[in-house]
Amino acid sequence: MSRWTREQMAARVAQDIPDGAVVNLGIGLPTAVANHLAADKEVVLHSENGVIGMGPAPLPGEEDYDLINAGKQPVTLRPGGCFFHHADSFAMMRGGHLDVCVLGAFQVSARGDLANWHTGAPDAIPAVGGAMDLAIGAKKTFVMMEYLTKGGQAKLVAECSYPLTGLGCVSRLYTDLAVIELAGGEATVIDLAPGLTLRDLQALTPGVTLKQA
């Protein structure tokens, strides 16, 4: 089965981020989106640990570990970028000042419910962190994830079985198999990996009816 690579997924997300947007890239897969933003777009990247105006990842040997994102990865700053208090960063998130956030996920429901912080495993440490504030505070929430778990189950589900991060907040899924719009309780496939058909994807996604755009 043909799949997009993680870098191809990141490039696909970057393609849909509008010029002038203020964007938060979540920990993990979404951080790669910064490396694929078009040079002719002015996109302002925010990180919840208190950085705004980030650029692409630094070149090997040019890392400054006093300048990191929320995932503790070294970042660069574009002209005009700055860093500031953690509380001010959360005020930006909670105040509706982010146009888009891109998060990873364990599960997403067809209604756009997001579960991305806890698998429900016993004795796991509760740590929803800033994902809750981002998912609800941003004007649009995109999710970037692999379509299937390691066990072969779809992460797009009718109902999330994991603890939720936010209700009805996800508007679009970017995966290694497809790009899917979520609206009004419906899942509409707007892009498929090469060689994959809607029927193939539907067979992998029990409990959720997929439509073709």
C-alpha positions in Angstrom: 0.0 0.0 0.0 1.4 3.4 -1.0 1.9 5.9 1.8 3.1 9.5 2.0 6.3 9.9 4.0 6.3 12.1 7.1 8.1 14.9 5.1 5.4 14.6 2.4 2.7 14.9 5.0 4.4 18.0 6.5 4.6 19.5 3.0 0.9 18.8 2.4 0.0 20.6 5.7 2.2 23.6 4.8 0.4 23.9 1.5 -2.9 24.6 3.3 -1.6 27.2 5.7 -2.7 30.6 4.5 -0.4 33.6 4.0 -0.4 35.8 7.1 -1.5 33.0 9.6 -0.3 32.7 13.1 0.4 29.0 13.6 1.3 26.7 16.5 3.1 23.4 15.5 2.6 20.7 18.2 5.2 18.3 19.5 6.3 15.5 17.3 5.3 15.1 13.6 3.9 18.7 13.2 7.3 20.4 13.9 8.4 19.3 10.4 5.8 21.6 8.8 8.2 24.6 9.6 10.7 23.2 7.0 8.1 23.2 4.2 6.5 26.7 4.4 6.8 28.5 1.1 9.3 31.4 1.1 6.7 33.7 -0.4 4.3 33.1 2.5 4.5 35.1 5.7 3.5 32.6 8.4 4.2 33.4 12.1 5.1 30.3 14.1 4.3 30.2 17.8 5.4 27.7 20.5 3.6 27.4 23.8 6.8 27.6 25.8 7.1 31.3 24.8 8.5 31.7 21.3 7.0 33.5 18.3 8.5 34.1 14.9 10.3 30.8 14.5 12.0 29.7 11.3 13.0 26.3 10.0 15.2 23.9 12.0 18.8 25.0 12.4 21.5 23.4 10.3 23.6 20.7 12.0 26.2 22.4 14.2 24.2 25.6 14.5 21.8 24.6 17.2 21.3 26.9 20.2 19.8 24.8 23.0 18.8 28.0 24.9 16.3 28.6 22.0 14.0 25.6 21.8 10.3 24.8 21.0 7.9 23.0 23.3 9.3 19.7 22.3 12.8 20.8 23.4 14.0 20.8 19.8 16.4 23.7 18.8 14.7 26.3 16.5 15.7 29.4 14.7 14.2 32.9 14.9 13.2 35.0 11.9 13.8 38.7 12.0 11.3 40.2 14.5 10.9 36.9 16.3 11.1 36.9 20.1 10.7 34.8 23.3 8.7 35.7 26.3 7.0 34.5 29.5 5.1 31.2 29.4 2.0 32.9 30.9 1.9 35.4 28.0 2.2 32.5 25.5 -0.9 30.8 27.0 -2.7 34.1 27.0 -2.2 34.2 23.2 -3.5 30.6 22.9 -6.5 31.1 25.2 -7.3 34.5 23.8 -8.1 33.2 20.3 -5.0 34.8 18.7 -3.8 31.6 16.8 -5.3 31.1 13.4 -4.2 27.4 13.1 -2.7 24.8 15.4 -1.3 21.5 14.1 -1.4 18.7 16.6 -0.6 14.9 16.7 -3.3 12.5 17.9 -3.9 9.0 19.2 -7.6 9.1 18.0 -9.9 11.6 16.2 -13.6 11.0 15.9 -15.7 11.7 12.9 -17.3 14.6 14.8 -13.8 16.1 15.3 -13.2 15.1 18.9 -9.5 14.9 19.7 -7.7 12.4 21.9 -3.9 13.1 21.9 -2.5 13.0 25.4 -3.4 9.6 27.1 -4.1 6.1 25.9 -5.9 5.2 29.1 -3.1 2.9 30.1 -3.1 2.1 33.9 -0.8 4.3 36.1 0.0 6.7 33.3 0.8 10.2 34.5 -1.9 12.7 33.5 -0.3 15.3 31.3 -2.7 17.0 28.9 -0.5 20.0 28.9 -1.0 22.8 26.4 -2.8 20.6 23.8 -6.1 21.3 25.5 -5.6 25.1 25.2 -4.4 24.9 21.7 -7.2 22.6 20.4 -9.9 24.8 21.7 -8.2 28.2 21.5 -7.1 28.1 17.9 -9.5 29.2 15.1 -8.7 26.0 13.2 -7.2 22.7 14.5 -5.5 20.4 12.1 -4.2 16.9 13.0 -1.2 15.3 11.5 -0.8 11.6 12.2 -0.3 8.2 10.8 -3.7 6.7 9.7 -3.2 3.3 11.4 -1.9 2.2 14.8 1.0 -0.2 15.0 -1.7 -2.9 15.4 -3.4 -1.9 12.2 -6.5 -0.1 13.6 -7.7 3.2 12.2 -7.1 6.3 14.4 -10.2 7.9 12.7 -13.0 6.4 14.7 -16.8 6.8 15.3 -16.2 7.5 19.0 -12.9 8.1 20.8 -12.1 5.5 23.4 -9.2 7.4 24.9 -9.6 10.4 27.2 -10.4 13.5 25.2 -8.3 16.7 24.7 -11.1 18.7 23.1 -14.7 18.2 21.7 -15.5 18.9 18.0 -12.3 20.9 17.5 -10.6 19.1 14.6 -11.4 20.4 11.1 -8.9 18.5 9.0 -6.8 15.3 9.2 -3.4 15.0 7.4 -2.3 11.4 7.4 0.1 9.1 5.5 -2.9 7.7 3.5 -5.3 10.6 3.0 -6.3 14.2 3.8 -9.8 14.3 5.3 -12.1 17.2 6.1 -14.3 16.9 9.2 -17.5 19.0 9.3 -21.0 18.4 10.5 -20.2 14.9 11.7 -19.1 13.9 8.2 -15.6 12.7 7.0 -14.9 13.9 3.5 -11.7 12.6 1.7 -10.1 15.4 -0.2 -6.8 13.8 -1.1 -5.6 10.2 -1.3 -2.1 8.7 -1.4 -1.1 7.6 -4.9 -2.7 4.3 -5.9 -5.1 4.3 -3.0 -8.9 4.3 -3.6 -11.7 5.5 -1.4 -12.9 1.9 -1.2 -9.4 0.8 0.1 -9.5 3.5 2.8 -13.1 2.7 3.8 -12.1 -0.9 4.3 -9.5 0.3 6.9 -12.0 2.5 8.7 -14.9 0.5 10.2 -17.6 2.5 11.9 -17.0 5.7 9.9 -18.6 6.5 6.6 -16.1 8.2 4.3 -17.3 10.5 1.4 -15.3 11.6 -1.6 -15.0 15.4 -2.2 
